[in-house]
Amino acid sequence: MKIKIPVFFLMLSIGISFSHAQTAEHILRENGVGRQKTTHLLNGKNFDGWYTFLHDQGRGRDPDRVFTLEKGVLHITGSEFGSLTTEREYENYELTLEYKWGSATHEPRANAARDNGVFIHSVGKDGAYAGNWMYAIECQIIEGGTGDFLVVGDGSDDFAMTSPVVSAAKPPYYHKPDGDTGTIHRGRVNWWGRDPAWKDVKGFRGAKDLDKPLGEWTHIRILAMGEEVYYFVNGTLANHALRVKPAKGRIQIQSEGAEIFVRKVEMTPLARK
């Protein structure tokens, strides 16, 4: 999701040390956390455990079939803004998901970068943000920016994250291990390799992009451990945040103007050993 809103960084004196080469297994081991039984959040047969919310339709109405299941794969047309949302809230988990872009795009983003996202820790009212989505922490999926974090909140202290960045003096903020650290209450932290020359145009590819190009499957993994969130794209750690608020909530899969296919939506609870 693309947000055009001000971001305010507050400098903090904390030290964060980790490498982009770290694996999820290493992070879990270092934190003394183990995986429990994995479940399929999306069963491939129906939308049990989920509901739709669309800007013009509200909750539970999808007459134009924006969200459908086709041979076990979630097909999102992108023709209307909204989300597929879990009925339950979740905390302390590993979420894995695979997606690929389709060819269709729709106004008002017909010629813009294909855009979507997974919202975690979603709380409050459906459509509270722009009439489309609940307030949440977004793990961004967008051409050229898959791996970004966004705080999609109301600007209050109820929504925040802290992250190490290249420079906290002014935006745009690019994630950097052992960089300056600060807290945002609304806005974006770019993944470390995001192309500084990024343009909001369909088909954009950056030199370091971790996601696969149009028509190929990309694997993302999100570790939500207490107030920390790690975001992996095709096995590479793209971004890391801590002091994340809220630290639990529902999960939303967006519809935001671009056709996308989603498979293998798996949830694995995490617990201290």
C-alpha positions as CSV (number, residue, x, y, z in Angstrom):
1,M,0.0,0.0,0.0
2,K,1.3,3.5,-0.9
3,I,0.8,6.1,1.9
4,K,1.3,9.8,1.3
5,I,1.3,11.0,4.9
6,P,3.9,12.6,7.1
7,V,6.3,10.5,9.2
8,F,7.8,11.6,12.4
9,F,11.0,9.9,13.7
10,L,12.0,10.1,17.4
11,M,15.6,9.2,18.1
12,L,16.2,6.5,20.6
13,S,19.4,5.2,22.3
14,I,19.0,1.5,21.8
15,G,21.3,-0.9,20.1
16,I,20.1,-3.5,17.5
17,S,22.5,-5.9,15.9
18,F,21.6,-8.5,13.3
19,S,22.5,-9.4,9.7
20,H,20.5,-9.7,6.6
21,A,22.0,-13.2,6.3
22,Q,20.2,-14.3,9.4
23,T,17.7,-17.1,8.9
24,A,14.3,-17.5,10.7
25,E,15.7,-20.7,12.3
26,H,18.7,-18.7,13.7
27,I,16.5,-16.0,15.1
28,L,14.1,-18.5,16.8
29,R,17.1,-20.4,18.2
30,E,18.8,-17.3,19.6
31,N,15.6,-16.2,21.3
32,G,14.8,-19.7,22.7
33,V,11.6,-19.9,20.7
34,G,10.1,-23.0,19.2
35,R,7.5,-23.7,16.6
36,Q,4.3,-25.5,17.4
37,K,1.8,-27.2,15.1
38,T,1.3,-25.5,11.7
39,T,-2.2,-25.0,10.4
40,H,-3.5,-23.8,7.0
41,L,-5.3,-20.5,7.6
42,L,-6.7,-20.7,4.1
43,N,-8.0,-24.2,3.6
44,G,-8.3,-23.9,-0.2
45,K,-12.0,-25.0,-0.2
46,N,-13.9,-22.1,1.4
47,F,-13.4,-19.0,3.4
48,D,-14.1,-20.6,6.8
49,G,-12.4,-18.4,9.4
50,W,-12.3,-15.4,7.1
51,Y,-14.6,-12.6,6.0
52,T,-14.5,-10.0,3.2
53,F,-14.6,-6.3,3.6
54,L,-14.8,-4.0,0.5
55,H,-15.0,-0.3,0.3
56,D,-18.3,-0.1,-1.5
57,Q,-19.9,-3.3,-0.1
58,G,-18.9,-3.4,3.5
59,R,-18.5,-6.7,5.5
60,G,-19.5,-10.0,4.0
61,R,-20.7,-8.8,0.6
62,D,-18.7,-9.5,-2.5
63,P,-21.1,-9.5,-5.5
64,D,-18.3,-9.0,-8.1
65,R,-16.2,-11.9,-6.7
66,V,-13.1,-9.9,-5.9
67,F,-12.1,-12.8,-3.7
68,T,-12.4,-16.4,-5.0
69,L,-10.8,-19.8,-4.6
70,E,-9.7,-21.5,-7.8
71,K,-8.2,-25.0,-7.4
72,G,-7.2,-24.2,-3.9
73,V,-5.5,-20.9,-4.8
74,L,-6.9,-17.5,-3.6
75,H,-7.6,-15.2,-6.6
76,I,-7.9,-11.5,-5.8
77,T,-9.0,-9.4,-8.8
78,G,-8.0,-6.1,-7.2
79,S,-11.0,-4.4,-8.8
80,E,-12.2,-3.0,-5.5
81,F,-10.2,-1.9,-2.5
82,G,-10.6,-4.0,0.6
83,S,-9.4,-7.1,2.3
84,L,-9.9,-10.7,3.2
85,T,-9.7,-10.7,7.0
86,T,-9.4,-13.4,9.7
87,E,-12.1,-13.7,12.2
88,R,-9.6,-14.5,14.9
89,E,-6.8,-12.4,16.4
90,Y,-3.3,-13.9,16.5
91,E,0.0,-13.2,18.4
92,N,3.4,-14.8,18.6
93,Y,3.5,-16.7,15.3
94,E,5.2,-17.4,12.0
95,L,3.1,-16.6,9.0
96,T,4.2,-18.0,5.6
97,L,2.5,-17.1,2.3
98,E,3.3,-17.5,-1.4
99,Y,1.9,-15.1,-4.0
100,K,2.3,-14.2,-7.7
101,W,1.0,-11.2,-9.6
102,G,-1.6,-11.5,-12.3
103,S,-1.7,-9.3,-15.4
104,A,-4.8,-7.2,-14.7
105,T,-4.7,-3.8,-13.0
106,H,-7.5,-1.4,-12.2
107,E,-8.1,2.3,-11.6
108,P,-7.0,4.3,-9.7
109,R,-3.8,2.2,-9.9
110,A,-4.1,0.9,-13.5
111,N,-0.7,2.2,-14.5
112,A,0.9,2.2,-11.0
113,A,3.2,-0.4,-9.5
114,R,1.3,-3.5,-8.6
115,D,0.4,-3.1,-5.0
116,N,-0.9,-5.3,-2.2
117,G,0.1,-6.3,1.3
118,V,-0.4,-8.5,4.4
119,F,-1.7,-6.6,7.4
120,I,-0.8,-8.1,10.7
121,H,-1.9,-7.0,14.2
122,S,-5.1,-5.5,12.7
123,V,-7.4,-4.0,15.3
124,G,-10.4,-1.8,15.6
125,K,-13.1,-1.1,13.0
126,D,-13.2,-2.5,9.5
127,G,-12.5,0.3,7.0
128,A,-11.1,2.7,9.7
129,Y,-8.3,3.6,7.3
130,A,-9.6,5.3,4.2
131,G,-12.7,3.2,4.3
132,N,-10.7,0.2,3.1
133,W,-8.8,-1.5,5.9
134,M,-8.4,-1.9,9.7
135,Y,-5.6,-0.1,11.4
136,A,-2.6,-2.5,11.4
137,I,1.1,-3.1,10.8
138,E,1.6,-3.7,7.1
139,C,4.1,-6.1,5.5
140,Q,4.2,-4.5,2.1
141,I,3.9,-6.3,-1.2
142,I,4.5,-3.9,-4.0
143,E,6.6,-4.0,-7.1
144,G,10.0,-2.6,-6.0
145,G,9.0,-2.5,-2.4
146,T,8.2,-6.0,-1.2
147,G,9.8,-6.1,2.3
148,D,8.8,-2.6,3.4
149,F,6.9,-2.0,6.7
150,L,4.1,0.5,7.2
151,V,2.4,1.6,10.3
152,V,-1.2,2.0,9.1
153,G,-2.7,3.8,12.2
154,D,-4.3,6.9,13.4
155,G,-1.0,8.6,14.3
156,S,-1.5,8.0,18.0
157,D,0.7,6.1,20.5
158,D,-1.4,3.0,20.0
159,F,0.3,2.4,16.7
160,A,4.1,2.4,16.4
161,M,7.3,0.6,15.5
162,T,11.0,1.1,16.1
163,S,13.5,0.2,13.5
164,P,17.2,0.8,12.7
165,V,17.6,2.9,9.5
166,V,20.3,4.6,7.4
167,S,19.5,7.9,8.9
168,A,16.7,9.0,11.3
169,A,17.2,12.6,10.4
170,K,14.6,12.8,7.7
171,P,12.6,10.5,5.4
172,P,12.7,8.3,3.3
173,Y,13.8,5.7,5.9
174,Y,15.8,2.7,4.7
175,H,16.3,-0.2,7.0
176,K,19.9,-0.8,8.1
177,P,21.2,-3.2,10.7
178,D,23.0,-1.2,13.4
179,G,21.8,2.1,11.9
180,D,20.1,5.0,13.6
181,T,17.1,3.9,15.6
182,G,13.8,5.7,16.0
183,T,10.1,5.3,16.3
184,I,7.3,6.0,13.8
185,H,3.6,6.3,14.6
186,R,2.5,6.4,11.0
187,G,4.2,5.8,7.6
188,R,6.9,3.6,6.1
189,V,10.3,2.0,6.7
190,N,11.7,0.8,3.4
191,W,13.4,-2.6,3.2
192,W,17.2,-2.2,3.0
193,G,17.6,-2.8,-0.8
194,R,14.8,-0.7,-2.1
195,D,15.8,1.2,-5.2
196,P,16.2,4.9,-4.3
197,A,15.0,5.7,-7.8
198,W,11.7,3.8,-7.3
199,K,8.8,5.1,-9.3
200,D,5.2,4.2,-8.9
201,V,4.8,2.7,-12.3
202,K,3.6,-0.7,-13.4
203,G,6.3,-3.3,-13.8
204,F,9.0,-1.5,-11.8
205,R,12.0,-3.6,-10.9
206,G,14.8,-2.6,-8.7
207,A,18.4,-3.9,-9.1
208,K,18.3,-5.6,-5.6
209,D,14.6,-6.7,-5.5
210,L,14.1,-9.9,-3.5
211,D,10.7,-10.8,-4.9
212,K,10.1,-12.6,-8.2
213,P,9.0,-10.9,-11.4
214,L,5.5,-11.0,-12.8
215,G,4.0,-14.5,-13.0
216,E,6.5,-16.2,-10.7
217,W,5.8,-17.3,-7.1
218,T,7.3,-15.3,-4.2
219,H,7.6,-16.7,-0.7
220,I,7.3,-14.4,2.3
221,R,7.7,-15.3,5.9
222,I,6.8,-13.1,8.9
223,L,7.9,-13.8,12.4
224,A,5.8,-11.9,15.0
225,M,7.5,-12.5,18.3
226,G,6.0,-10.3,21.1
227,E,6.8,-6.8,20.1
228,E,9.2,-7.7,17.3
229,V,8.5,-8.5,13.7
230,Y,10.9,-9.9,11.1
231,Y,10.0,-9.9,7.4
232,F,11.7,-12.4,5.0
233,V,11.3,-12.4,1.2
234,N,12.4,-15.5,-0.6
235,G,14.5,-16.5,2.4
236,T,16.3,-13.2,2.9
237,L,15.7,-10.9,5.9
238,A,14.4,-7.7,4.3
239,N,13.3,-5.8,7.4
240,H,13.1,-5.9,11.2
241,A,11.1,-3.8,13.7
242,L,10.7,-3.9,17.5
243,R,8.5,-2.2,20.0
244,V,5.7,-2.8,17.6
245,K,2.2,-1.7,18.7
246,P,-0.2,-3.3,18.6
247,A,1.5,-6.7,19.1
248,K,-1.5,-8.9,18.2
249,G,-4.6,-8.7,16.0
250,R,-6.3,-10.0,12.9
251,I,-4.6,-10.6,9.6
252,Q,-5.8,-8.9,6.4
253,I,-4.8,-9.8,2.8
254,Q,-5.4,-6.7,0.7
255,S,-7.1,-6.0,-2.6
256,E,-5.6,-2.8,-3.9
257,G,-6.0,-2.5,-7.7
258,A,-3.8,-5.3,-8.9
259,E,-4.6,-8.9,-9.6
260,I,-2.8,-11.4,-7.4
261,F,-2.8,-15.1,-6.6
262,V,-2.1,-16.4,-3.1
263,R,-1.3,-19.9,-2.0
264,K,0.0,-21.7,1.1
265,V,-1.2,-19.3,3.8
266,E,0.2,-21.1,6.9
267,M,0.2,-20.1,10.6
268,T,2.6,-21.6,13.1
269,P,2.3,-20.5,16.7
270,L,5.6,-19.7,18.5
271,A,6.3,-20.4,22.2
272,R,9.3,-20.2,24.5
273,K,11.1,-23.5,25.0
